[in-house]
Amino acid sequence: MGITIDDERLDAMFAALADRTRRDIVARLSTGEATVKELAAPYPMSLQAVSQHIGVLERCGLVSRGRHRQTRPCRLEPQVLESAVLWIEESRRVWAERMDRLETHLADLQEPQQR
Protein backbone atom coordinates (compact mmCIF):
# COMPACT_ATOMS: atom_id res chain seq x y z
CA MET A 1 0.00 0.00 0.00
CA GLY A 2 1.73 3.19 -1.21
CA ILE A 3 1.46 6.68 0.16
CA THR A 4 -0.83 8.91 -1.88
CA ILE A 5 -0.89 12.68 -2.19
CA ASP A 6 -4.03 12.64 -0.05
CA ASP A 7 -2.13 10.71 2.65
CA GLU A 8 0.69 13.25 2.53
CA ARG A 9 -1.76 16.16 2.75
CA LEU A 10 -3.57 14.49 5.65
CA ASP A 11 -0.25 13.90 7.43
CA ALA A 12 0.70 17.54 6.94
CA MET A 13 -2.72 18.72 8.15
CA PHE A 14 -2.63 16.63 11.33
CA ALA A 15 0.96 17.73 11.99
CA ALA A 16 -0.05 21.37 11.55
CA LEU A 17 -3.04 20.97 13.85
CA ALA A 18 -0.91 19.25 16.51
CA ASP A 19 0.24 22.71 17.60
CA ARG A 20 -2.09 24.68 19.90
CA THR A 21 -1.19 28.06 18.38
CA ARG A 22 -2.06 26.83 14.90
CA ARG A 23 -5.34 25.34 16.14
CA ASP A 24 -6.12 28.72 17.73
CA ILE A 25 -5.35 30.46 14.44
CA VAL A 26 -7.66 28.06 12.56
CA ALA A 27 -10.39 28.68 15.16
CA ARG A 28 -9.96 32.45 14.84
CA LEU A 29 -10.07 32.28 11.03
CA SER A 30 -13.27 30.25 11.20
CA THR A 31 -14.96 33.53 12.21
CA GLY A 32 -13.56 35.43 9.20
CA GLU A 33 -10.44 36.78 7.53
CA ALA A 34 -7.67 38.37 9.59
CA THR A 35 -4.26 39.91 9.03
CA VAL A 36 -1.10 38.46 10.54
CA LYS A 37 -1.06 41.38 12.96
CA GLU A 38 -4.61 40.62 14.10
CA LEU A 39 -3.78 36.92 14.44
CA ALA A 40 -0.63 37.73 16.43
CA ALA A 41 -2.37 40.05 18.92
CA PRO A 42 -3.20 37.42 21.58
CA TYR A 43 0.28 35.84 21.58
CA PRO A 44 3.49 36.87 23.31
CA MET A 45 5.49 36.16 20.13
CA SER A 46 6.77 38.13 17.20
CA LEU A 47 4.86 38.74 13.99
CA GLN A 48 7.50 36.63 12.27
CA ALA A 49 6.79 33.66 14.56
CA VAL A 50 3.03 33.91 13.91
CA SER A 51 3.75 34.26 10.20
CA GLN A 52 5.73 31.00 10.35
CA HIS A 53 2.75 29.26 11.98
CA ILE A 54 0.53 30.62 9.20
CA GLY A 55 3.05 29.32 6.65
CA VAL A 56 2.68 25.79 8.05
CA LEU A 57 -1.10 26.10 7.74
CA GLU A 58 -0.73 27.41 4.17
CA ARG A 59 1.53 24.54 3.12
CA CYS A 60 -1.09 21.96 4.15
CA GLY A 61 -3.83 23.99 2.43
CA LEU A 62 -5.83 25.01 5.51
CA VAL A 63 -5.11 28.73 5.10
CA SER A 64 -4.67 30.98 2.11
CA ARG A 65 -3.71 34.63 1.84
CA GLY A 66 -5.48 37.11 -0.34
CA ARG A 67 -4.59 40.64 -1.28
CA HIS A 68 -6.52 43.68 -0.18
CA ARG A 69 -4.80 47.01 -0.82
CA GLN A 70 -1.59 46.85 1.23
CA THR A 71 -2.58 43.87 3.38
CA ARG A 72 -2.66 40.15 2.74
CA PRO A 73 -5.56 38.85 4.86
CA CYS A 74 -5.52 35.19 5.83
CA ARG A 75 -8.57 33.06 5.29
CA LEU A 76 -9.50 29.55 6.30
CA GLU A 77 -10.03 27.00 3.53
CA PRO A 78 -12.63 24.83 5.28
CA GLN A 79 -13.13 22.44 2.36
CA VAL A 80 -9.61 21.14 2.98
CA LEU A 81 -10.72 19.93 6.41
CA GLU A 82 -13.20 17.63 4.67
CA SER A 83 -10.52 15.00 3.99
CA ALA A 84 -9.65 14.94 7.70
CA VAL A 85 -13.31 14.69 8.67
CA LEU A 86 -13.83 11.81 6.23
CA TRP A 87 -10.77 9.99 7.59
CA ILE A 88 -11.93 10.47 11.19
CA GLU A 89 -15.48 9.29 10.38
CA GLU A 90 -14.16 6.19 8.59
CA SER A 91 -11.82 5.41 11.48
CA ARG A 92 -14.68 5.83 13.96
CA ARG A 93 -16.86 3.46 11.92
CA VAL A 94 -14.12 0.83 11.70
CA TRP A 95 -13.39 0.99 15.43
CA ALA A 96 -17.09 0.87 16.33
CA GLU A 97 -17.45 -2.30 14.24
CA ARG A 98 -14.39 -3.82 15.92
CA MET A 99 -15.72 -3.00 19.37
CA ASP A 100 -19.10 -4.53 18.48
CA ARG A 101 -17.38 -7.72 17.31
CA LEU A 102 -15.29 -7.82 20.49
CA GLU A 103 -18.39 -7.33 22.64
CA THR A 104 -20.13 -10.19 20.81
CA HIS A 105 -17.06 -12.42 21.18
CA LEU A 106 -16.77 -11.71 24.92
CA ALA A 107 -20.48 -12.42 25.37
CA ASP A 108 -20.04 -15.73 23.53
CA LEU A 109 -17.11 -16.62 25.82
CA GLN A 110 -19.14 -15.89 28.95
CA GLU A 111 -22.24 -17.75 27.79
CA PRO A 112 -20.95 -21.30 28.64
CA GLN A 113 -19.97 -20.10 32.14
CA GLN A 114 -23.51 -18.92 32.84
CA ARG A 115 -25.00 -22.37 32.34
C-alpha positions, -999 to +999 in steps of 0.1 A: +000+000+000+017+032-012+015+067+002-008+089-019-009+127-022-040+126+000-021+107+026+007+133+025-018+162+028-036+145+057-002+139+074+007+175+069-027+187+081-026+166+113+010+177+120+000+214+115-030+210+138-009+193+165+002+227+176-021+247+199-012+281+184-021+268+149-053+253+161-061+287+177-053+305+144-077+281+126-104+287+152-100+324+148-101+323+110-133+302+112-150+335+122-136+354+092-104+368+075-077+384+096-043+399+090-011+385+105-011+414+130-046+406+141-038+369+144-006+377+164-024+401+189-032+374+216+003+358+216+035+369+233+055+362+201+068+381+172+049+387+140+075+366+123+068+337+146+030+339+139+037+343+102+057+310+104+027+293+120+005+306+092+031+293+067+027+258+081-011+261+077-007+274+042+015+245+031-011+220+041-038+240+024-058+250+055-051+287+051-047+310+021-037+346+018-055+371-003-046+406-013-065+437-002-048+470-008-016+469+012-026+439+034-027+401+027-056+389+049-055+352+058-086+331+053-095+295+063-100+270+035-126+248+053-131+224+024-096+211+030-107+199+064-132+176+047-105+150+040-096+149+077-133+147+087-138+118+062-108+100+076-119+105+112-155+093+104-142+062+086-118+054+115-147+058+140-169+035+119-141+008+117-134+010+154-171+009+163-174-023+142-144-038+159-157-030+194-191-045+185-174-077+173-153-078+205-184-073+226-201-102+208-171-124+212-168-117+249-205-124+254-200-157+235-171-166+258-191-159+289-222-178+278-210-213+286-200-201+321-235-189+328-250-224+323 
